[in-house]
Amino acid sequence: MKAYLVGGAVRDKLLGIEPKERDFVVIGSSIDEMIKENFTKVGRTFPVFLHPRTKEEYALARTEKKTGKRHTDFVCDFSPSVTLEEDLFRRDLTINAIVIDDFGKIIDPFHGQKDLAARQLRHISEAFCEDPLRILRVARFLAQLSEFDFSVHPETHKMIKTMVEDKALLEISGERILLEMEKALNSKKPSVFFSYLDEVDATNTLWPELNRKLNKSLDSIDKNNTDARFCALLDFLEINDIECFCQRLNIPNKKRELALLVKSEKGAWGNLGNGSAADIINLLYRADAFRKSDRFLRFNNICSELTGKKFADRWNQLYEEARQTKLANLETKGIEGSELGARLKAKRIEKIQIKNES
């Protein structure tokens, strides 16, 4: 059994980037042997294990053979006889098929280091076209490595264009597309991701709603604030288009509702200086802030990020004042239902008015 550091960790190390995580490929072992060595099996489809001490991922070397159109339609061989080169051959790009052994020796059978130096993303083999998700991965790598000015090798670009023309993207589930998009939104320059996909004519298949305009302001938003970047991506769309986009990619309801809230209420949020106490309370009710406080706080921060207005602290103060305003027992006597809600709302407006005038 022999393990090699592989993939993104090696690529980033050679580029001078501190790897976020490390993955290893294991040659000459088996599931039984890995378990015997106290590794924990976590992979369902593929034999992936967690190291007993570091909890880093170790995967048995494998080969893959495509058997159908779905991304799960593969037959894998992960027997101890699979060689290191055979495992690396199945990977997507040359720069992701470099390994380092225990002694620090670099093994690079497909000349990934040359492509790193040339700043090129190049496919390893014709098997690249068997997984259409690789189109999105290439676009994501362009975004993640934007500071190094990578480009796509002409032959790889040609292959991607052919895959798009052949409607290969229709084989990818919304969940897998969303995962790649979220990784791109967390990169330094997410606009590059969308620009490249537009360049290869993938936009109309993936998200036709974004075909009308590309929002390059995404890059100026803090890359750790992926919620803000997601909302900024959709902010120029109409409500119906946002709904269609979210439905197509199976966006979780909480994320969809947040984007819709930002779209519909960002203007009112930014009008704080001119708004009355009633305007303030009405926005809080429209945002369902008193039942969904966490969502309102995220909405508040996103609006601050997208507008550049420093109103977040003030909105938080007003929200807390309104939230803590309750009806006394005497005030609820003899009333119920909608009248009770209306009286509480009126008291909250009165409280905010007094607060603003003080």
N, C-alpha and C positions, 0 to 999 in steps of 0.2 A: 504494500500500500504506500502511495506517495501522493502528497498534496501540493498543489501549486496555486499561488495567488493569481487571480485571473480577472479579465473584464475591465469594468470601469475603474476599479481601484488601481490597476496597473496603468491604464491610459492616463488617469489623472495624475498619478505619481510622476510619470514621464513628462507631463506638461507643467509640473511644478505646482499642482493643485493638491491640497490636503484632502485625501479621500474621506468621504462621509461614512462609508462602510466598506468592509472587505469581504469578498467571496472567494471560495477556493474550489478547485476541481480536483477530484480524487481519482487516481489511476490504480488499477489492479486490486480493487476491493469489491466487497459485496454488501448487501443490506445486513446480512447476518454478522459479518465482521465489524461493520460500523456500530451496530447495536452492542456487540460484545465489548467494543472499546468505549462504551458509555456515551456514544453520540445519541441524540434524541431525534427520531425520525419525524419530520414535519411536512414533507411534500406528499401530496396525494397522488398527483399524476406522475411526478418525477421523484426519484429517490434523493431528497434533500434532507440534510441533517444539521442539527445545531451542535457546535463544539461543547463538550461538557463544562468547560471553564469559561471560554471567551464568549460563547453563545453566537459566534459567527457562523455563517452558512457554508456547509461543505456539500457539494453535489457530486454524485458518482458520474464519471465520464460516460457519455452516451452518444449514440447516433440516432438520427431521426429519418423516417421515411413517410412522405405525405401519402395519405390514403383517401382523402376526400377534400371538400371545399371548406368545411368548418375548421376553425383554428384548433379544435381538439382532435381533428382527424389525422393523427400521427401514430405510427408504430415506432416504439423506442426499443433500442437494445442497450442495456446498461450492464452488460456482463463484464467481468474482470479483464476480458481480452480486448476491450475497446481501448485504442491507443489515445495518447494526448492529441496527436495531430488530427485523428478522426473526430474527436470531440470539438476541437477548435474549428474544423472545417464546416460544421453545421451552424456556426455563429453568423451574425449578420454582416459586420464590417471588419475590415482588417485591423483597425485600431482597437477593436474590442476582442481580438484574438491573440493577444500577447500575454504570456505568463512569466512569473518569476518563481524560481525554486527556493528551497530553504537556504541556499548559499548566496542568494542574490543574483544568480545567473538569469539573464533574460533569454527566453525562448520565443522566437518570432517566425513561425514557418510561412506566414503569408505577407511578410514585409510591412507589417503595420507601423513600424518605426519610421519607415520612409514616408508613409502617408501622413504620419503625425508631423514630420518635418515639412512636408509639402502642404500641410493644412488641408488635406482632402479626406472626404468620407467615401470610401470605396467598398463595394460589395466583395465578398470572398468568392462566391460561386453563383451559378444560375439558380441554386436553391433559394436565393434571396427572395425570388418572386413567389415562393410557396406560402409565405406569410405576409399578407397585405398590411399587417400592423407595422411592419418595418418601414413603410412609407412615413407613418407618423413618427416613428422613432428617429428616422433621419432628420425630419423637420425639428424634432425636439433637441437633438444633438447640436444642430445649427444654432438654436437659441441658447442652449446651455454653454456652448463653447464660443459664443459670439465674440468674446474678448480676444480670441485667437484668429478670428476671420477665416473660419473653415468654409470650404465650398464643397459641393457634391461633384464627384468625379463624373466626367461626361458620359461614360458608359453606364454608371449607376443612375444618373439622371434620366438617361434614355430608357432604361429598364423601368424606372418609376413611372415615367410618362405612359409607357405601354400598359403597365398594370392599371393605372387610372382609367385609361381608355377602354380597357377590358372589364371595367366595373368591379375590379377586385375589392374595392373599399366597401362594397355592399355586403361582403362576407363578415365584416367586423361588427361585433355587438356594440351597442351604445355605451355599455359600461366600460369596455376596453378603450374606446375612443376617449371617453371622459377621463379615464386614468392618465392617458398620455397628455391630454390637454391640461390637466391640473398640474402635472409635472412641468410642462412648458410654462404655465403661469407662474411657477415658482422659480423660473430661471431669470437670469439677468436681463434678457431681452426677449420677452415673449412675442413681440410683434414679428420677429424673424420666423417663428414657428408658423404663424398664420400667413405671412408673406410667401414663404416657400410653398406651402400647400396651395396657395392661390396661383403661384407660378406654374405648378404642374396640373392646374385645372381640377384640383381635388375639392375646392370650396363648395361647388354646387352640389356635390354628392354628400359631403360631410355636414355642412351647415349653410344652406343657400341663403338663409336670413342675413348672414354676414357678407354676402356678395356685394352689397351696395356701398360699403365703406369699411376701411380698415382703420381701427382705432390705435394709432401709434402712441397715444398718451399712456398706454399700459406700462411702457418701460420706465416711466417716471414715478410710478407708484411703488412703494416699498415692496420688495419681492417676497417678504415674509407675510404680507397682507394679501393672501390669495383671494379672500372674500372680496376685497376692494377691487382687485384686478378682474375678477369674474364679473362683478357688477358693472365695472367700467366697460368691459367688452360688450355687454348687452345694453348699455345705457342709451345708446343712440337709436335702438330699435323701438318699434311700436309694441304696445302691450301684447297684441296677438302674436307678433313675431317672437317675442320672448317666450311665450307659452309654447309655440311650435318648436323652438330650439330646445327647450327643456324636455318636451315630450319625446323628441327624436333621440336625445341622448340619455333618456331615463334619469334626468337630474333629480336627486332626492328632493322631496317636497320642501324641506327647510331651506335648502339652497335656492330653489325656485321662488319661494315666497319672499325671501330676502331680496333677490334681484328685482322682483316686481314692486316691492315696497320702496326700494331706492329709486326706481324709475318714476313711480307715481308721487312720491312725497319729498324728494330731494329739494325741489324748488321751494316748497313750503318751509322745510327745515332751514334753508338758507335765508329766509325772509324774517328771521327771528327779530331783528331790530325794528321792523315795521309792524310786527304782528301784535294783535291784542291778546289779552289773557284768554279770551274765548278761542282765538286762533290756535294758541299754544295747546290748550286742553283738547281741542278738536283733533289736532294732529296726533296727540298721544292716544286718543281713542281710536282713530283710524289705523294707527300702527299697532293697536291691541297691546299697548305697552304695559298695561296693568296686569295682563294675564301672561304675556310673553316678554318678561323683562330682559332676558338674555338676548333675544332677537333685537329688541329696541336698542340695547347698548351697542350691539354690532352695527346696526343701522346708523346709529349716531356717529360712531367712529368712521364708518365708510363715507358718510356724507362729508365729514370733515376732510377726509383724504381726497375725495373727488372734487370738492369745491375750493379747497384751500382756505376756507373760512374757519376761524378759531372759535367755533360756537359749541364744541362738544362739551366742555366743562359746564357752560351755562345751561345747556339742555339737560345735562345730568342733574344739576341742582334743581331745576324746575320740575323735572320728573320726580325726584325724591320728595319735594314739597307736596306735589299733587298725590303721590302714592301714599304718603303718610297722613293725608287729610282723610278723616273718617267722619261718619255721622255719629253723633252722640245718641244714646238710647232714647232720650226725650225727642230727638228729631225724627226718629223712625216710628214713633207711636202712631198707629192708625193708618200707616201707609205700607204698601208692598208692591212687588213686581216692578213694572217699568217706571212708576212714579218714584219708587225708592232710588232707582238708578239715575233718574233725572235730577233728583234733589242732591245726590252725591256729586254729580257732575257740576251742578250749579255752585255747590260749596267749594269745589276744587277751582273753578274759575274765579270765585271771589277771593280765595286764598292766594292765587297767583297774582291777581290784580293788586291786592294789598302788598304783596311781596315786591312787585315791580315798582310800586309807588313809594316804598319805604327807602 
